[in-house]
Each structure stands twice: as structure tokens, then as C-alpha cells.
């Protein structure tokens, strides 16, 4: 995948700002720097510069920074032109760079070159994107740890341990007459148990970190006028949904991302579920069921003051059985205290008032318990994992499990070595030692242009 083109892109967000940056990467950028600025850039020195158009007119005035290879982000020569952040000025300056011999960078191409030039491994490269896209402080801290190489170091340690055991077994296969000196089968089993324990620990940390990265889709459902819109307003701590006493007010799905204990939740308020002849309301109800298909958790909302057991059961019967559900009894503010107490002892339902906020902390706890997150947890030791990381860890664990069974049952060294080889290769895909070009293209295409 080596590419020696000079690439350029606007590295700052679109729109207007005080400063805008054009980033250029490639081989021997001094000539392109002289063409645009009229000066030869000094290494790692901010130089006040004029940026010239082809006809000699000044496009802008700003700062030139030059980072020579290999001590740069990409491992190539990198030139940065810091100008004023207006979109027109930035586009003019970018066009000048393209006319001077650069081409427009593809999404993520700067970080891809950093990976190909061994400045970052694949986990660290993905950490760059995760930092940019982090929506909570917890997520940002986890992403920083990935960029710093802490997740990579854990994976490398596992790979090294597996490799050492594999070498021991293969040495025994190559020199069977020396078997007693090379291999103690009890030690092999002990090491396999230790490897599996560490894999399970890393998987658990990664699963928790994945929650921080992806967030959880939380969908509110129930009959009309049970307080779904009031609840999303209470959870979001702002009025984002219209609340009236008229059933069927919410006709379309309303979405908002909130935080609970630092975890992002993508919460969706949906149209009330009931039989109706209203065409618009029917369309909203259809969208409710579409939203349910993507839900990670369903909040089923009911009005504790009404007895709609039959219609509630009809709704519950249509909810996806494989998605965790939390039952919420709303409007407890309208009950007398003795009735509220007796009701609260009947079922594990969460009792609350979306109007006053009473019971909301109990709902937060129930949601966190459902995803396996303790509200006392912090993000120390968590890894910002993607689904491909989780799959690789799971596959590697399966290989180690198979190797343990072989040791316990019939002690076939060749098959044990094959399982260790499979685990080693699978884990190495996480950091990029064994990665297809297609996967790299998929990963880096999700990056923003200029990074």
C-alpha cells in the first residue's frame, strides 16, 4: 500500500474560525514550501510567512511549520500552513497546494501513512479517531490510553506469552528425543490457564470500553400519554419533546444522546402504541417498531394510575424478546404515599415521576445494571475497543480453550501448536501485524479528511 504522492488537506473543521490549517505530507516538501511561501522552511520553527497564489498575489499571511522525515506524524516530511480560518481562504490555499504538486488526501490518509511508516500501530491509529469522536470524558481518557499504546502493550504481552509457549512445544516436536528437557505438560496446562484468565480480563475491560465508544441505544415505548416525552425531557435535563395531555402528541421518533455515569446513551422517544386510524400516527407507530429493532435496552413505560393490563400485555408481546427490557411505572407523584409503598413491593418495576424527577436515580442504576456497568466504576484499565477487537479476543480465547482440552484429553502436541498459532495470529490482527489491505481501507475510510 505504499504511496509516495504528496497529499494535502484542510486539517481544521469546516466553517469559520480564528485559525485554519493546511497539512501536507510527502517526500521532500521544501520545494513546495518555497513555491507557496517564497522561503525555505526551518525545521520545527514557526515562521511568519506570506502564502502566494500562482500570479504572485498574496492569498493569506500566517505561520509555516516544517517537520522533516522521519520525526513527524506521518514519518514523511510534513508541512503545515497556519492561516486565518475562513472557508474561502482555506479553500484558496488548498487549491494552491494542489496546483503546486500535491493531491487531495483521502479520509484518514495521514494516519494511514503513520501506520505504514511504523509511527503508530493499528490500535493507536484507531485511538486517534476515537479521541476525535469521543462524546464523554471517560471515552476521551480511554482513547488517549489507546493512543499512548497501553492497549497495544497488553495485546503484545499476550502474543509474546503465547509465542513463547508455542516455541517450547514446537521445539519438543522438532527434537522428540529431548522431550523431557523441553516440555513439562503440567507447566503447559498452567500457562494455558493463565493465558485464558488474562484473555478474559482483557475481554471484560474491552467490553466495558466498547460501551464508552459506541454508546447504548435506549428506546422508550408504551401507550400514548403515559409520560414517555416527559421522561426523555427528564433524562436529557431539557425540554426536547412536546408534552401535552392529548394522547398521540408524539408522532415521530425523537432522539437525543445523554450521559449516565459517563456512558453515552442514544435515547429515542417514540410514538405511543395503540390502534388508530390516523395515517400520520400510524406512520409514527411504524417508526417505533423500526427503532425497536436497533435498541440495546427497551424502557417500557406505563401509567401507574391506570389499569391497562390487557393493552400493556399486547404491547409487551410484540416487543423483541432478545432485547433487555426495564419496566417503568410513571406518575407516582399522583399517588398517595401508602398506595405508592404497596405498589412498590409488588414487582421489580422502577417507580418514578417523570414530572418531578423522583425515582430517576433508581432508573439510572437499573440501566447501568442491565449493561453490566457499576456506577462506582471509573475508566482506569478500560480499553477503547471496537467490535473487531472483541471478535479477535473471543476467537483467541476459543483457540486457547481448545488447546486446554487437547492437553487434558490426548496431549496432541501438533494440534496444540496449531491452536496457539491461531491465537497468536488472531491477536496480532488487533495491532495490525497481520491485517489485510481491505480491512485497512475500511478502518481508515471512517476517519475525517485531514487526519
C-alpha positions in Angstrom: 0.0 0.0 0.0 3.0 2.3 -0.2 2.2 5.6 -1.9 4.8 8.4 -2.5 2.3 11.1 -3.6 2.4 14.4 -1.9 -1.0 14.8 -0.1 -2.7 17.9 1.3 -5.9 18.6 3.1 -7.6 21.1 5.4 -6.9 19.7 8.9 -9.3 22.0 10.8 -13.1 21.7 11.0 -15.2 23.2 8.2 -16.7 26.7 8.7 -15.1 29.9 10.1 -12.6 30.1 12.8 -9.7 32.2 14.0 -7.1 29.7 12.6 -7.2 27.2 9.8 -4.5 24.6 9.0 -3.5 23.0 5.7 -1.5 19.8 6.3 0.8 18.5 3.6 2.8 15.2 3.7 5.2 13.6 1.3 8.8 13.4 0.2 11.0 16.5 0.1 8.5 19.3 0.7 11.0 22.1 0.8 10.4 22.9 -2.9 6.6 23.0 -2.5 7.1 25.2 0.6 9.3 27.6 -1.3 6.8 27.7 -4.1 3.9 28.8 -1.8 5.8 30.9 0.8 8.9 32.1 -1.0 11.1 30.9 1.8 12.9 27.7 2.7 11.3 26.5 5.9 13.4 25.8 9.0 13.0 22.6 10.9 10.4 22.8 13.8 10.4 26.6 13.8 7.3 28.7 13.5 8.0 31.2 10.7 5.8 34.1 9.8 5.0 33.7 6.1 3.1 35.1 3.2 1.1 32.5 1.2 1.3 33.3 -2.6 -1.0 32.5 -5.4 0.4 31.4 -8.8 0.2 35.0 -10.1 2.2 36.3 -7.1 -0.7 37.8 -5.2 -0.9 37.1 -1.5 -3.6 34.6 -0.5 -3.1 35.0 3.2 -0.5 35.6 5.9 0.2 33.1 8.6 2.7 30.6 10.1 4.7 27.9 8.3 5.8 24.8 10.3 8.1 22.1 8.8 8.7 18.7 10.3 11.3 16.6 8.3 11.1 12.9 8.0 11.2 10.7 10.0 10.4 12.8 13.0 6.9 13.7 12.0 3.3 12.5 12.5 3.3 10.5 9.2 7.0 9.6 9.2 7.3 11.6 6.0 8.1 15.3 5.6 5.1 17.2 6.9 4.4 20.9 6.2 1.7 22.8 7.9 0.4 26.2 6.8 -1.5 28.0 9.6 -3.7 30.8 8.2 -6.9 32.5 9.0 -9.8 30.1 9.4 -12.3 31.4 6.8 -13.6 28.8 4.5 -12.8 30.9 1.3 -9.2 31.5 2.4 -8.7 27.8 3.3 -10.1 26.6 0.0 -7.9 29.1 -1.9 -4.8 27.9 0.0 -5.7 24.3 -0.5 -6.1 24.8 -4.2 -2.7 26.5 -4.3 -1.2 23.4 -2.7 -2.8 21.1 -5.3 -1.6 23.3 -8.1 1.9 23.1 -6.6 2.0 19.4 -6.9 0.0 17.9 -4.1 -3.2 15.9 -4.4 -6.2 15.9 -2.1 -5.7 13.4 0.8 -8.3 10.6 1.3 -10.1 10.3 4.6 -7.6 9.1 7.2 -4.7 9.0 4.8 -2.3 10.9 7.1 -2.9 8.4 9.9 -2.7 5.5 7.4 0.8 6.7 6.4 1.8 7.0 10.0 0.7 3.3 10.4 2.5 2.2 7.3 5.7 4.0 8.4 5.6 2.4 11.8 4.8 5.6 13.7 1.7 4.0 15.1 0.3 0.5 15.3 -3.3 -0.1 14.2 -4.7 0.2 17.8 -3.0 3.5 18.2 -4.3 4.7 14.8 -7.8 3.8 15.8 -7.2 5.6 19.1 -6.7 8.8 17.0 -10.2 8.5 15.5 -11.7 7.6 18.9 -10.2 10.7 20.5 -11.8 12.9 17.8 -15.2 11.2 18.1 -15.3 10.8 21.9 -18.5 12.2 23.4 -17.7 11.8 27.1 -14.7 12.4 29.4 -14.5 8.7 30.1 -14.3 7.9 26.4 -11.7 10.5 25.8 -9.5 9.2 28.5 -9.8 5.6 27.3 -9.0 6.7 23.7 -5.9 8.6 25.0 -4.7 5.4 26.6 -5.0 3.5 23.3 -3.1 6.3 21.5 -0.4 6.0 24.2 0.0 2.3 23.4 -1.4 0.8 26.7 -3.9 -1.4 24.9 -1.2 -2.4 22.4 1.2 -3.3 25.2 -1.4 -5.6 26.7 -2.0 -7.4 23.4 1.7 -7.6 22.7 2.3 -9.2 26.2 -0.4 -11.8 25.4 1.1 -12.5 22.0 4.6 -12.9 23.5 3.4 -15.3 26.1 1.6 -17.4 23.6 4.5 -17.3 21.2 6.9 -18.5 23.9 4.7 -21.5 24.8 4.3 -22.3 21.1 8.1 -22.2 20.6 8.5 -24.6 23.5 6.0 -27.1 22.1 7.4 -26.9 18.5 10.9 -27.4 19.9 9.7 -30.6 21.5 8.2 -31.7 18.2 11.4 -31.0 16.4 13.5 -32.8 19.0 11.3 -35.6 20.4 14.2 -37.4 22.0 14.8 -34.4 24.2 11.2 -34.1 25.2 11.7 -34.3 29.0 14.1 -31.3 28.8 11.9 -29.2 26.7 8.4 -29.7 28.0 6.5 -30.3 31.2 2.9 -30.9 30.3 1.7 -29.6 33.7 3.5 -26.4 33.1 1.8 -26.2 29.6 -1.6 -26.5 31.2 -0.7 -23.9 33.9 0.4 -21.4 31.2 -2.8 -22.0 29.2 -4.9 -21.4 32.2 -3.0 -18.1 32.9 -3.4 -17.0 29.3 -7.1 -17.7 29.3 -7.5 -15.8 32.5 -5.7 -12.8 31.1 -7.7 -13.0 27.8 -11.0 -13.0 29.8 -9.8 -10.0 31.8 -8.9 -8.1 28.7 -12.2 -9.0 27.0 -14.1 -7.7 30.0 -12.2 -4.4 30.0 -12.7 -4.1 26.3 -16.4 -4.8 26.5 -16.8 -2.0 29.1 -14.6 0.3 26.9 -16.8 -0.6 23.9 -19.8 0.9 25.8 -17.9 4.2 26.1 -17.1 4.2 22.4 -20.4 3.0 20.9 -22.9 4.1 23.5 -26.2 2.3 24.2 -29.4 2.6 22.2 -32.2 3.2 24.7 -35.8 3.2 23.3 -38.9 4.4 25.2 -42.1 2.6 24.3 -45.6 2.5 25.8 -49.2 3.6 25.2 -49.9 7.2 24.4 -49.9 9.7 27.3 -48.0 7.5 29.8 -45.2 10.1 30.0 -42.6 9.0 27.6 -41.9 12.5 26.4 -41.8 13.8 29.9 -39.3 11.1 30.8 -36.9 11.9 27.8 -37.1 15.5 28.9 -36.2 14.5 32.5 -33.3 12.2 31.3 -32.0 14.9 28.9 -32.5 17.6 31.5 -34.0 19.9 28.9 -37.3 20.2 27.0 -36.7 18.4 23.8 -40.1 16.8 23.3 -43.5 18.4 23.4 -45.6 17.4 26.4 -49.4 17.7 26.4 -52.4 15.9 27.9 -53.5 15.0 24.4 -52.8 11.3 23.6 -50.8 10.8 20.4 -48.9 14.1 20.6 -45.6 12.4 19.6 -45.9 11.4 16.0 -42.2 10.8 15.1 -39.2 9.4 16.9 -37.2 12.0 18.9 -33.5 11.2 19.6 -31.0 12.7 22.0 -27.7 11.5 23.4 -27.4 11.7 27.1 -24.8 10.6 29.7 -25.2 8.3 32.7 -22.1 7.8 34.7 -20.0 8.9 31.8 -21.6 6.4 29.3 -23.3 7.8 26.2 -26.9 6.6 25.8 -28.7 7.3 22.5 -32.2 7.7 23.8 -35.3 7.6 21.5 -38.8 8.8 22.4 -41.3 7.0 20.2 -45.0 7.4 19.2 -47.4 5.8 21.6 -48.5 2.3 20.6 -52.3 1.9 20.1 -54.9 1.1 17.5 -55.5 4.2 15.4 -57.0 5.3 12.0 -54.8 8.4 11.9 -52.4 8.0 8.9 -49.7 10.2 10.4 -49.9 8.4 13.8 -49.8 5.0 12.0 -46.6 6.1 10.3 -45.1 7.2 13.7 -46.0 3.8 15.2 -44.3 2.0 12.3 -41.2 4.0 13.1 -41.4 3.0 16.7 -41.1 -0.7 15.7 -38.2 0.2 13.4 -36.4 1.9 16.3 -37.0 -1.2 18.5 -35.0 -3.3 16.0 -31.9 -1.2 16.8 -32.5 -1.0 20.6 -30.0 -2.3 23.1 -32.4 -1.7 26.0 -36.2 -1.0 25.9 -37.8 1.1 28.6 -41.5 0.1 28.7 -43.4 3.0 30.2 -46.8 2.6 31.9 -49.1 4.9 33.9 -49.4 3.6 37.4 -52.7 5.4 37.8 -54.5 3.5 35.0 -55.3 -0.2 34.6 -54.4 -1.1 31.1 -53.1 -4.6 31.8 -54.6 -6.1 28.6 -53.2 -3.4 26.2 -49.9 -3.5 28.1 -49.6 -7.2 27.5 -50.4 -6.8 23.8 -47.6 -4.3 23.5 -45.2 -6.5 25.5 -46.0 -9.5 23.3 -44.8 -7.5 20.3 -41.5 -6.3 21.8 -38.3 -8.2 20.6 -37.8 -11.0 23.2 -34.0 -10.9 22.9 -33.6 -7.2 23.9 -33.4 -6.4 27.7 -36.4 -4.6 29.0 -36.9 -2.4 32.0 -40.5 -1.8 33.2 -41.1 1.8 34.3 -44.3 2.8 36.2 -44.6 6.6 35.8 -46.7 9.3 37.5 -46.1 8.2 41.1 -46.5 11.9 42.0 -50.2 11.5 41.6 -50.5 8.6 44.1 -50.9 8.7 47.8 -47.9 7.6 49.8 -49.4 4.4 51.3 -50.6 3.2 47.8 -47.1 4.0 46.4 -45.5 1.9 49.1 -47.7 -1.1 48.5 -47.3 -0.8 44.7 -43.5 -0.7 45.1 -43.4 -4.1 46.8 -45.3 -5.9 44.0 -42.8 -6.2 41.1 -39.2 -5.3 40.2 -40.6 -2.4 38.2 -38.9 1.0 38.5 -41.4 3.5 40.1 -40.8 7.2 39.3 -42.3 10.5 38.4 -41.0 11.9 35.1 -42.6 15.2 36.1 -40.8 15.7 39.4 -37.7 13.5 38.9 -38.4 11.3 41.8 -37.1 7.8 41.2 -34.8 8.8 38.3 -31.6 7.7 40.2 -33.2 4.3 40.6 -33.8 4.2 36.8 -30.2 5.2 36.2 -29.0 2.3 38.4 -31.3 -0.2 36.7 -30.0 0.9 33.2 -26.3 0.6 34.3 -27.0 -2.8 35.9 -28.6 -4.0 32.7 -25.5 -3.3 30.7 -23.2 -4.7 33.5 -21.7 -1.3 34.5 -21.4 -0.3 38.1 -22.0 3.4 38.8 -18.9 3.2 41.1 -16.6 2.2 38.2 -14.1 4.5 36.7 -12.4 4.2 33.3 -9.0 3.2 34.7 -7.9 -0.1 33.0 -10.6 0.0 30.4 -9.7 -0.2 26.7 -11.5 1.7 23.9 -12.4 -1.4 21.9 -14.1 -1.9 18.6 -16.2 -4.8 17.5 -13.3 -6.3 15.6 -11.1 -6.2 18.7 -13.9 -8.0 20.7 -14.2 -10.7 17.9 -10.5 -11.3 17.8 -10.2 -11.6 21.6 -13.2 -14.0 21.6 -11.6 -16.1 18.8 -8.2 -16.2 20.5 -9.9 -17.3 23.7 -11.6 -20.2 21.8 -8.3 -21.3 20.5 -6.7 -21.4 24.0 -9.8 -23.3 25.3 -9.3 -25.9 22.5 -5.6 -26.2 23.4 -6.5 -26.8 27.1 -8.9 -29.5 26.1 -6.2 -31.2 24.0 -3.8 -31.1 26.9 -6.4 -32.6 29.2 -7.6 -35.3 26.9 -5.0 -36.7 24.5 -1.9 -34.5 24.6 -1.5 -34.0 20.8 1.3 -31.5 20.5 0.8 -30.8 16.8 -2.8 -29.8 17.4 -1.9 -27.7 20.5 0.7 -25.9 18.5 -1.8 -25.2 15.7 -4.3 -23.7 18.3 -1.6 -21.5 19.7 -0.6 -20.4 16.2 -4.2 -19.5 15.5 -4.5 -17.5 18.8 -1.2 -15.7 18.1 -2.3 -14.7 14.6 -5.8 -13.6 15.6 -4.5 -11.3 18.4 -1.9 -9.8 16.1 -4.6 -8.6 13.8 -5.7 -6.3 16.6 -2.4 -4.3 16.4 -2.0 -4.7 12.7 0.8 -7.2 12.4 -1.5 -9.4 10.3 -4.0 -7.2 8.6 -5.5 -7.3 5.0 -5.5 -4.2 2.8 -9.3 -4.4 2.6 -9.5 -4.1 6.4 -7.1 -1.1 6.5 -9.2 0.6 3.8 -12.4 0.0 5.8 -10.8 1.3 9.0 -9.2 4.5 7.7 -12.1 5.4 5.4 -14.1 6.2 8.5 -11.6 8.9 9.5 -12.1 12.6 8.7 -10.2 14.2 5.9 -7.1 15.9 7.2 -6.4 13.3 9.8 
